[in-house]
Amino acid sequence: DAGVIQSPRHEVTEMGQEVTLRCKPISGHDYLFWYRQTMMRGLELLIYFNNNVPIDDSGMPEDRFSAKMPNASFSTLKIQPSEPRDSAVYFCASSYSRASVAFFGQGTRLTVV
Amino acid sequence: GENVEQHPSTLSVQEGDSAVIKCTYSDSASNYFPWYKQELGKRPQLIIDIRSNVGEKKDQRIAVTLNKTAKHFSLHITETQPEDSAVYFCAASKAGTALIFGKGTTLSVSS
């Protein structure tokens, strides 16, 4: 298995533009997590899914952020409109419920100018 | 919800010394406590974990201890090497929930 796959690896966009981050979890994993990492706030949980259903989105900072998981092998995190303060590394992670071990993707470094 | 505090935020040691990082958690129902290592520009990777039915776990130079009563757990690295330099994160969760991470500890090992 190739592990958790995220795309793109880097994204530079202008303020106000829509940004879509993509994630493919490890096959067979039933939990998917989106985290945001910044120097100031560390690794923050944004939202997580179980069997494609959003369970807790209380970490999503604003209505500008939305996440979907249309099937077991794909999830998106969308920011619309983007702002400079959204600049961060966004990680997707997946786990198999009983084990609880979360495996991270390589992350997407987002820069909003 | 769960809150995880991690100390210290930075730690500098000489090669061969031991390093200890401590974390506390708030939710007494949490039962899974992993530690992740993140090298510069890389993803966090699991190095060791412990569950609430165990008090201590070792893996070569790395050990983790858990005190459920006090709600704290610690990472111990012995005989540190320069390649141990990285950011270390502790986390806590309970069954079916997401990991909540501490703010991280930047460990620097000088030779």
Chai-1 contact restraints between the chains, C-beta under 6 A:
chainA,res_idxA,chainB,res_idxB,connection_type,confidence,min_distance_angstrom,max_distance_angstrom,comment,restraint_id
A,F33,B,A98,contact,1.0,0.0,6.0,A-B,restraint_1
A,G42,B,K103,contact,1.0,0.0,6.0,A-B,restraint_2
A,G42,B,G104,contact,1.0,0.0,6.0,A-B,restraint_3
A,L43,B,F101,contact,1.0,0.0,6.0,A-B,restraint_4
A,L45,B,A98,contact,1.0,0.0,6.0,A-B,restraint_5
A,Y48,B,A98,contact,1.0,0.0,6.0,A-B,restraint_6
A,S100,B,Y32,contact,1.0,0.0,6.0,A-B,restraint_7
A,V101,B,L46,contact,1.0,0.0,6.0,A-B,restraint_8
A,A102,B,L99,contact,1.0,0.0,6.0,A-B,restraint_9
A,F104,B,R43,contact,1.0,0.0,6.0,A-B,restraint_10
A,F104,B,P44,contact,1.0,0.0,6.0,A-B,restraint_11
A,Q106,B,R43,contact,1.0,0.0,6.0,A-B,restraint_12
A,G107,B,R43,contact,1.0,0.0,6.0,A-B,restraint_13
